[in-house]
Amino acid sequence: MGHRPSQLSKTLRAIVLSTPFVQAVALPACCLDVTGGDACADAGPYSAVEPLSPGSYGDAGPLPCETICRDDFPHCGTADCNLCSDKGTPSVECKFGGCGGRRPSRLRAARRPRASAHPLGVLWRDASRLEGAAVIAFRTLDRELRAHHAPAELVAQACRAIGEEIRHARLTAALCRSYGERPARASAPVSRAVRSLRVIARDNATEGCVRETFGALLALWQAKHASDAKTRRVMKSIAPDEVRHAEIAWSVASWAEPQLSESARRDIDAARREAFVELLRSTEGRIPAAHVTVAGLPRPVTARRLAERMGEVLSLA
């Protein structure tokens, strides 16, 4: 972990500028039929609801959703998924697409969108929910940094990020409403307990140094490539904030990790690399063409290149 936060803005912008833009073609959403085969159709950004296989159950019931998606459906490159019930049958519903930023612990799953929901409305519904989740995460980070006597400047940056994420949630909620959909609120259990510095640093390594940093990279890409003028204005407003939030993550890492034992640092570095592998896997799915052409998200192959380049320059690979 040797990256300096002050270099991050130039680094991410250089990655965006050096990555070729490829015009979008028709990109159907990936869905799974009940036999486990790969059946693709214009079904929007969500997969078909897939009944759980017997191997999806542990001694205490269904396994964590992320485990099911990773083990049973690896070819779809899931980024998020929900355990649900389809006509009384325990099922898994997987979503494919972009990456949000910092998430709080135990973020509750979102409700399924309407079958007739506009793909872009669903995209911005999910974006607004993740921006709201980042508000919760930064409130926790702000409180815990204060408790661990972090440098005043770092605490001030985390505090400022709370207000910025609130603004992002409102902007993306407005885009959601513009497509006739209702924004979704983020929900997570709130604990007043202060976690250990090791736990905070590990969470920051995965949610901040990996997810938040790639989220900033995607925001820069959307600000440059969205064809919709309103979307482009929103992302040009959001992207600089998200870059600063990624810088906060690397600043937290630079402050917290040297205080820990060698074994703790090895564990955190391993967690950061594992999160990066999960990030690469999440770029393998298919997304609706409107997400690329209108909202400016990169095509999956481009998202993979962006992530790989980020991993190289930030020593995540």
C-alpha angles and dihedrals in degrees: 000000000000105000118124114222092221089066097050101088093053091043095054094043090050090052091053093047094047097047113091117241112227119197112247122252127193106303112186118201115258115244134173125226121219092262091061093250123135109259117171128194140146092279099139125249097316129079126235112274106264123206112236117256120230088255089062092075128086130187091280097044133270115012119242110291094239090056092051093049093046096047102035103032107027095144091066096059097222119211097181137357144178133219106227144155119252111195089331095312116118104243144170124230117197129199125202131198142066133004128252127209135252114348128198121239115278096010106189118238120258123248117259114265121240114276089240095047117136109253091229091046089054091047093055092040089059092042092053091049091052091048087053089049089054089056089058092045094050092047088056092045092049092051094046095046089055091049091052093046096244118181112288092239091055092049090049091052092052090048091051090050091061092064092043092053090049088055091048091052090053094047094049091043088056090052089049091053091048087067093049097258131123118240118244122230121228116238130189134153110264118220124187091203115113114232123223118268089248093056092045091050092049092049090047091051093057103030097034111026093040113021098030092045094050089044088056090050091052091048090054090049093050092047088057102038110030109117094203108087095213092050091048091052092049093049092046086056095046101040099071090050092050091050089054090049090054088050088054089056093054091044090053089050092050091051102039107035099059088058092060132083121268092252091051091051091051090051092050093048090050090050091050091051092046090052089052091053088052089050091054090049091052091060093063098080130093122251133194115273091238090064088060103037102035104026094034100232113155120255111257093257090051092045088054091052091048092050094046092050090048089051092051098050094041095043093241098130 
